[in-house]
Amino acid sequence: MQTPSPPLNGKTQQIRDDLDQSRRRGPLQHIQIPPCPELLAQLQQAMSTPEPDLNLVARIASSDVAMAATLLRIANGPLFKPVGLPCTTVGQAMTRIGLRESVAVMTGFLAQHAIPVNAPQLARFWERSAKRAVAMATIAGELPGLSPDLAHSFGLFLHVGMPVLLQSVRGYAGTMVEAGARIDRPYIATENANHKTDHAVVGALVIRVWNLPPPLMAAIRLHHDLTAMGHADIEPEIHTLVAAGLIAEHLMRRHEGLPEDADWAGHHAAAMDWLQIGWDELAQWEEAVNAQLDAA
């Protein structure tokens, strides 16, 4: 029997209501959201209890040969520097990797196969999403109160609206080129001008349809609404996710040798103020993130 969901707070409820209304009568009517993978729904259910059933999670992992092979490859790879005999079963692999890390791998695997990306405009989309998820989980380890699981999911799904729009909306590939080239307005302003919606809204809709945690839905919806950082009508957990996400993106870009983006240039001070960190702490976070990205 599924535990009833707790009531939502004001802004998160408003976002969910807006998504539902827009899906019925607004610009989201024609957006095709791929169904949530059944195994991901089972995995979310298994992990929703205070003490997840390890055997159940292992059975879910074993039910997809490719996903099981991915866990075994990671467990036997250089990241974990295995000593002794290699892992030969999913259970051994999960023991070596760790439960929550295994669940993160499985979530990424299932999302990637549910929403395949083959367009040149989104080259390395899932690879970069996985890196952002690693950066977010690392940052969450430095922030008491921020769930590493929620942070990882935020990093993984942050831009998932883009491939969904690419698959659903004619002309979106051209919009991506235009939005990336324009310096007179934000990326999502070009999306809205051309399609009356944007990837933050559509990404939140994916989370809504897939029945993933409501704070994840709200944070993805607001991840470009950075002028609202700190507003009292938005739940603190959502501000923390958005602020940490801005830092994770910045640190990932630095790791890749890319220039800072407009969101970081305009809003890093507000994000650092919200998280109550200074430049010395940010440097320590960058060192931790780089170590994880290098290892991965």
Secondary structure in CASP SS format (residue, H / E / C, confidence):
PFRMAT SS
TARGET T0000
AUTHOR 0000-0000-0000
METHOD secondary structure of the structure
MODEL  1
M C 1.00
Q C 1.00
T C 1.00
P C 1.00
S C 1.00
P C 1.00
P C 1.00
L C 1.00
N C 1.00
G H 1.00
K H 1.00
T H 1.00
Q H 1.00
Q H 1.00
I H 1.00
R H 1.00
D H 1.00
D H 1.00
L H 1.00
D H 1.00
Q H 1.00
S H 1.00
R H 1.00
R H 1.00
R H 1.00
G C 1.00
P C 1.00
L C 1.00
Q C 1.00
H C 1.00
I C 1.00
Q C 1.00
I C 1.00
P C 1.00
P C 1.00
C C 1.00
P C 1.00
E H 1.00
L H 1.00
L H 1.00
A H 1.00
Q H 1.00
L H 1.00
Q H 1.00
Q H 1.00
A H 1.00
M H 1.00
S C 1.00
T C 1.00
P C 1.00
E C 1.00
P C 1.00
D C 1.00
L H 1.00
N H 1.00
L H 1.00
V H 1.00
A H 1.00
R H 1.00
I H 1.00
A H 1.00
S H 1.00
S C 1.00
D C 1.00
V H 1.00
A H 1.00
M H 1.00
A H 1.00
A H 1.00
T H 1.00
L H 1.00
L H 1.00
R H 1.00
I H 1.00
A H 1.00
N C 1.00
G C 1.00
P H 1.00
L H 1.00
F H 1.00
K C 1.00
P C 1.00
V C 1.00
G C 1.00
L C 1.00
P C 1.00
C C 1.00
T C 1.00
T C 1.00
V H 1.00
G H 1.00
Q H 1.00
A H 1.00
M H 1.00
T H 1.00
R H 1.00
I H 1.00
G C 1.00
L H 1.00
R H 1.00
E H 1.00
S H 1.00
V H 1.00
A H 1.00
V H 1.00
M H 1.00
T H 1.00
G H 1.00
F H 1.00
L H 1.00
A H 1.00
Q H 1.00
H H 1.00
A H 1.00
I C 1.00
P C 1.00
V C 1.00
N C 1.00
A C 1.00
P H 1.00
Q H 1.00
L H 1.00
A C 1.00
R C 1.00
F H 1.00
W H 1.00
E H 1.00
R H 1.00
S H 1.00
A H 1.00
K H 1.00
R H 1.00
A H 1.00
V H 1.00
A H 1.00
M H 1.00
A H 1.00
T H 1.00
I H 1.00
A H 1.00
G C 1.00
E C 1.00
L C 1.00
P C 1.00
G C 1.00
L C 1.00
S C 1.00
P H 1.00
D H 1.00
L H 1.00
A H 1.00
H H 1.00
S H 1.00
F H 1.00
G H 1.00
L H 1.00
F H 1.00
L C 1.00
H C 1.00
V C 1.00
G H 1.00
M H 1.00
P H 1.00
V H 1.00
L H 1.00
L H 1.00
Q H 1.00
S H 1.00
V C 1.00
R C 1.00
G C 1.00
Y H 1.00
A H 1.00
G H 1.00
T H 1.00
M H 1.00
V H 1.00
E H 1.00
A H 1.00
G H 1.00
A H 1.00
R C 1.00
I C 1.00
D C 1.00
R C 1.00
P C 1.00
Y H 1.00
I H 1.00
A H 1.00
T H 1.00
E H 1.00
N H 1.00
A H 1.00
N H 1.00
H H 1.00
K C 1.00
T C 1.00
D C 1.00
H H 1.00
A H 1.00
V H 1.00
V H 1.00
G H 1.00
A H 1.00
L H 1.00
V H 1.00
I H 1.00
R H 1.00
V H 1.00
W C 1.00
N C 1.00
L C 1.00
P C 1.00
P H 1.00
P H 1.00
L H 1.00
M H 1.00
A H 1.00
A H 1.00
I H 1.00
R H 1.00
L C 1.00
H C 1.00
H C 1.00
D C 1.00
L H 1.00
T H 1.00
A H 1.00
M C 1.00
G C 1.00
H C 1.00
A C 1.00
D C 1.00
I C 1.00
E C 1.00
P H 1.00
E H 1.00
I H 1.00
H H 1.00
T H 1.00
L H 1.00
V H 1.00
A H 1.00
A H 1.00
G H 1.00
L H 1.00
I H 1.00
A H 1.00
E H 1.00
H H 1.00
L H 1.00
M H 1.00
R H 1.00
R H 1.00
H H 1.00
E C 1.00
G C 1.00
L C 1.00
P C 1.00
E C 1.00
D C 1.00
A H 1.00
D H 1.00
W H 1.00
A H 1.00
G H 1.00
H H 1.00
H H 1.00
A H 1.00
A H 1.00
A H 1.00
M H 1.00
D H 1.00
W H 1.00
L H 1.00
Q C 1.00
I C 1.00
G C 1.00
W H 1.00
D H 1.00
E H 1.00
L H 1.00
A H 1.00
Q H 1.00
W H 1.00
E H 1.00
E H 1.00
A H 1.00
V H 1.00
N H 1.00
A H 1.00
Q H 1.00
L H 1.00
D H 1.00
A H 1.00
A C 1.00
END
